[in-house]
Amino acid sequence: MEKMNRAFEKVKIMVGMDVEDEEQQAAALENSNSFAFVDDFNRNCTLSTTQRLYGFAICFAAGLTCTLLSMLVFFKPIKFAIAFTLGNLLSLGSTAFLIGPKRQVTMMLDPVRIYATSIYIASMIIALFCALYVHNKLLTFLALILEFGALVWYSLSYIPFARSMVSKIMASCFDTEF
């Protein structure tokens, strides 16, 4: 059991969580006197490290499964859009299990990635709207291209200097001056 606890502590450190005893964490939550909605939400959603890892693994596996299964219906853009977007939402939500919903939202709304987050979420909404209400395959396919591009750009925002590197590579590839 001690080996398991040490392994969980190492995983906590890898994902950026503070290593604390469960008793210290419970005492800190009781001492909090804030009545803000987000603090109240976080207080009611406390999970142990084991529960967080299980939640992450299940949510991420479901998201990956939806995304991979969407490839089976690639030539049916409406079904593809629904499965692909659901997979993206589940994968995005899985990280909230690791770092908590408050920190997830804070990181998504960080000034460095606010535009990438906005475009990513808007592209998911547009893809679902085109698939579920408009039923136009061409618009749905264009929305999926936008969603995939936004997903890549959003993901690159978490890697230091990745967006500037990709921008420079793309500019040099499509440079028309010889």
C-alpha positions as CSV (number, residue, x, y, z in Angstrom):
1,M,0.0,0.0,0.0
2,E,2.9,2.3,0.8
3,K,4.3,1.8,-2.8
4,M,0.9,2.8,-4.2
5,N,0.8,6.0,-2.1
6,R,4.3,6.9,-3.3
7,A,3.3,6.2,-6.9
8,F,0.2,8.5,-6.5
9,E,2.4,11.2,-5.0
10,K,4.7,11.0,-8.0
11,V,1.8,11.2,-10.4
12,K,0.5,14.3,-8.4
13,I,3.9,15.9,-8.9
14,M,4.0,15.1,-12.6
15,V,0.6,16.7,-13.2
16,G,1.4,19.8,-11.1
17,M,-0.7,19.0,-8.0
18,D,0.5,19.8,-4.6
19,V,1.4,16.8,-2.5
20,E,-0.6,17.1,0.7
21,D,-2.3,14.6,3.1
22,E,-6.0,14.2,2.6
23,E,-6.5,15.4,6.2
24,Q,-4.6,18.7,5.5
25,Q,-6.7,19.2,2.3
26,A,-10.0,18.7,4.3
27,A,-8.8,21.1,7.0
28,A,-7.9,23.7,4.4
29,L,-11.4,23.4,2.8
30,E,-13.1,23.8,6.2
31,N,-11.1,27.0,6.9
32,S,-12.1,28.6,3.6
33,N,-14.7,31.4,4.3
34,S,-15.3,32.4,0.7
35,F,-18.9,32.3,-0.6
36,A,-18.1,32.7,-4.3
37,F,-19.8,30.3,-6.7
38,V,-16.6,28.8,-8.0
39,D,-15.2,28.2,-4.5
40,D,-18.4,26.6,-3.4
41,F,-18.4,24.4,-6.6
42,N,-14.8,23.3,-5.9
43,R,-15.6,22.6,-2.3
44,N,-18.4,20.3,-3.3
45,C,-16.4,18.6,-6.0
46,T,-13.4,17.5,-4.0
47,L,-12.0,14.1,-5.1
48,S,-9.2,12.0,-3.9
49,T,-6.1,11.5,-6.1
50,T,-7.3,8.0,-7.0
51,Q,-10.7,9.3,-8.0
52,R,-9.1,12.1,-10.0
53,L,-6.9,9.6,-11.9
54,Y,-9.9,7.3,-12.5
55,G,-12.0,10.1,-13.7
56,F,-9.3,11.4,-16.1
57,A,-8.6,7.9,-17.5
58,I,-12.3,7.1,-18.1
59,C,-13.1,10.5,-19.6
60,F,-10.0,10.6,-21.7
61,A,-10.6,7.0,-22.9
62,A,-14.2,7.8,-23.8
63,G,-13.1,10.9,-25.7
64,L,-10.4,9.1,-27.6
65,T,-12.9,6.3,-28.4
66,C,-15.4,8.8,-29.7
67,T,-12.8,10.5,-31.8
68,L,-11.5,7.3,-33.2
69,L,-14.9,5.9,-33.9
70,S,-15.8,9.1,-35.7
71,M,-13.2,8.1,-38.4
72,L,-15.5,5.2,-39.3
73,V,-18.2,7.6,-40.4
74,F,-15.8,10.1,-42.0
75,F,-17.8,10.2,-45.3
76,K,-21.0,11.1,-43.4
77,P,-20.1,14.6,-42.2
78,I,-23.1,15.0,-39.9
79,K,-22.4,11.8,-37.9
80,F,-18.7,12.5,-38.0
81,A,-19.1,16.0,-36.6
82,I,-21.2,14.8,-33.7
83,A,-18.8,12.0,-32.8
84,F,-15.7,14.1,-33.3
85,T,-17.0,17.1,-31.3
86,L,-18.2,14.8,-28.5
87,G,-14.7,13.2,-28.4
88,N,-13.1,16.7,-28.2
89,L,-15.4,17.7,-25.3
90,L,-14.8,14.6,-23.3
91,S,-11.0,14.8,-23.8
92,L,-11.1,18.5,-22.9
93,G,-13.1,17.7,-19.8
94,S,-10.8,14.9,-18.7
95,T,-8.1,17.4,-17.8
96,A,-10.4,19.0,-15.4
97,F,-10.2,15.9,-13.3
98,L,-6.5,16.2,-13.0
99,I,-6.1,19.9,-12.2
100,G,-9.7,20.8,-11.1
101,P,-12.4,22.7,-12.9
102,K,-11.4,26.1,-11.5
103,R,-7.8,25.8,-12.6
104,Q,-8.8,24.4,-15.9
105,V,-11.0,27.4,-16.6
106,T,-8.4,29.8,-15.3
107,M,-5.8,28.2,-17.7
108,M,-8.2,28.3,-20.6
109,L,-8.9,32.0,-20.0
110,D,-5.2,32.9,-19.6
111,P,-4.4,35.9,-21.8
112,V,-1.9,33.7,-23.7
113,R,-4.6,31.3,-24.9
114,I,-8.0,33.2,-24.6
115,Y,-8.3,33.6,-28.3
116,A,-7.4,30.0,-29.0
117,T,-9.9,28.9,-26.4
118,S,-12.6,31.1,-27.8
119,I,-12.1,30.0,-31.4
120,Y,-12.0,26.3,-30.3
121,I,-15.2,26.4,-28.3
122,A,-16.9,28.5,-31.0
123,S,-15.8,26.1,-33.7
124,M,-17.3,23.1,-31.7
125,I,-20.6,25.0,-31.3
126,I,-20.6,25.9,-35.1
127,A,-19.8,22.3,-36.0
128,L,-22.7,20.9,-33.9
129,F,-25.0,23.6,-35.1
130,C,-24.2,22.8,-38.8
131,A,-24.6,19.1,-38.1
132,L,-27.7,19.1,-36.0
133,Y,-29.8,22.0,-37.3
134,V,-28.5,23.1,-40.8
135,H,-27.9,19.5,-42.0
136,N,-25.6,20.8,-44.7
137,K,-22.7,18.5,-45.4
138,L,-20.5,21.1,-46.9
139,L,-21.0,23.6,-44.0
140,T,-20.5,20.8,-41.5
141,F,-17.3,19.7,-43.2
142,L,-15.9,23.3,-43.3
143,A,-16.9,23.7,-39.6
144,L,-14.9,20.5,-38.8
145,I,-11.9,21.8,-40.6
146,L,-12.1,24.9,-38.5
147,E,-12.6,22.8,-35.4
148,F,-9.6,20.7,-36.1
149,G,-7.4,23.7,-36.8
150,A,-8.6,25.4,-33.6
151,L,-7.9,22.2,-31.7
152,V,-4.3,22.1,-33.0
153,W,-3.8,25.8,-32.2
154,Y,-5.3,25.5,-28.8
155,S,-3.1,22.4,-28.0
156,L,0.0,24.3,-29.2
157,S,-0.8,27.1,-26.7
158,Y,0.3,24.7,-23.9
159,I,3.7,24.0,-25.4
160,P,6.2,26.9,-24.9
161,F,7.1,28.6,-28.2
162,A,5.2,26.0,-30.3
163,R,2.7,28.5,-31.8
164,S,5.5,30.9,-32.9
165,M,7.5,28.1,-34.3
166,V,4.6,26.7,-36.3
167,S,3.8,30.2,-37.5
168,K,7.3,30.7,-38.8
169,I,7.4,27.3,-40.5
170,M,4.0,28.0,-42.2
171,A,5.2,31.5,-43.3
172,S,8.4,30.1,-44.7
173,C,6.5,27.3,-46.5
174,F,4.0,29.6,-48.1
175,D,6.4,32.5,-48.8
176,T,6.0,33.5,-52.4
177,E,9.3,35.4,-52.7
178,F,12.1,33.4,-54.3
